[in-house]
Amino acid sequence: MSENKEYNPDIINLTDDEGKEYTFEVLDAIESEDGRYLAMLPVFENPEEMLEDSGELVIVKVGEENGEEYLFPIEDDDEYEFVADAFIERLQDVFEINEE
């Protein structure tokens, strides 16, 4: 008996300060006492752009301002390292991850 599992990626669109739009697939989320974090990969319409991309995880912190959720870069190096290590631990069995 085969099991049909439909793949429905969690895709989000972000706009930077200059108005340029980016599309990401959310691979994982972690919640800790310091906040909620997302690990994402860029999504490209053009296969050539995908080949040119470094393939690095984009890790952001979820914050709230005026009742709306926003994604912020993680400014603190120790916080970033802690969260990145947690994502690598969780995702290394599914994805090929090269730690640098």
C-alpha positions as CSV (number, residue, x, y, z in Angstrom):
1,M,0.0,0.0,0.0
2,S,1.6,3.2,-1.1
3,E,1.3,6.4,1.0
4,N,0.8,9.6,-1.0
5,K,2.6,12.4,0.8
6,E,2.1,15.8,-0.9
7,Y,5.0,18.2,-0.6
8,N,3.7,21.7,0.3
9,P,6.7,24.0,1.0
10,D,6.3,26.9,3.2
11,I,7.2,29.8,0.9
12,I,7.5,33.4,2.0
13,N,8.2,36.6,0.0
14,L,10.3,39.3,1.6
15,T,10.9,42.9,0.5
16,D,14.2,44.7,1.5
17,D,14.5,48.4,2.4
18,E,15.1,49.2,-1.3
19,G,11.9,47.4,-2.4
20,K,13.6,44.4,-4.0
21,E,11.6,41.2,-3.4
22,Y,13.1,37.8,-2.4
23,T,11.4,34.4,-2.2
24,F,12.4,31.8,0.4
25,E,11.4,28.3,1.5
26,V,11.2,27.9,5.2
27,L,13.0,24.7,6.1
28,D,12.7,24.7,9.8
29,A,11.7,26.8,12.8
30,I,13.0,26.8,16.4
31,E,11.6,28.4,19.5
32,S,13.7,29.2,22.5
33,E,13.5,31.5,25.5
34,D,15.3,34.1,23.4
35,G,12.7,34.0,20.6
36,R,11.6,32.2,17.4
37,Y,14.0,31.6,14.5
38,L,13.6,30.4,10.9
39,A,16.1,28.6,8.7
40,M,15.4,29.4,5.0
41,L,16.8,28.8,1.5
42,P,16.3,31.2,-1.4
43,V,13.9,30.1,-4.1
44,F,14.7,31.0,-7.7
45,E,12.5,31.0,-10.8
46,N,15.5,30.8,-13.1
47,P,17.6,27.6,-12.7
48,E,20.8,29.5,-13.6
49,E,20.3,31.7,-10.5
50,M,20.1,28.6,-8.4
51,L,23.4,27.4,-9.7
52,E,25.0,30.7,-8.9
53,D,23.7,30.8,-5.3
54,S,26.0,29.7,-2.5
55,G,23.2,27.5,-1.0
56,E,23.8,28.9,2.5
57,L,21.0,28.8,5.0
58,V,19.4,32.2,5.7
59,I,18.7,32.3,9.5
60,V,16.5,35.1,10.8
61,K,14.8,36.0,14.1
62,V,11.0,36.5,14.2
63,G,10.0,39.6,16.0
64,E,6.8,41.6,16.4
65,E,6.2,45.3,16.0
66,N,2.9,47.0,16.3
67,G,1.1,43.6,16.3
68,E,2.8,42.4,13.1
69,E,5.4,39.8,12.6
70,Y,8.7,40.8,11.1
71,L,11.9,38.9,10.2
72,F,15.2,40.4,11.5
73,P,18.8,39.6,11.1
74,I,20.5,38.2,14.2
75,E,22.9,40.9,15.3
76,D,24.6,39.1,18.2
77,D,27.3,36.7,17.1
78,D,26.9,34.3,20.0
79,E,23.1,34.1,19.5
80,Y,23.6,33.5,15.8
81,E,26.1,30.7,16.4
82,F,23.9,29.0,19.0
83,V,20.9,29.1,16.6
84,A,22.9,28.1,13.5
85,D,24.3,25.1,15.4
86,A,20.8,24.1,16.5
87,F,19.5,24.2,12.9
88,I,22.6,22.3,11.6
89,E,21.9,19.6,14.2
90,R,18.3,19.3,13.2
91,L,18.8,19.5,9.4
92,Q,22.0,17.6,8.8
93,D,20.2,14.3,8.2
94,V,18.0,15.7,5.5
95,F,20.4,18.1,3.8
96,E,24.1,18.0,2.9
97,I,25.5,20.8,5.2
98,N,29.1,21.9,5.0
99,E,30.1,23.7,8.2
100,E,32.7,26.4,7.6
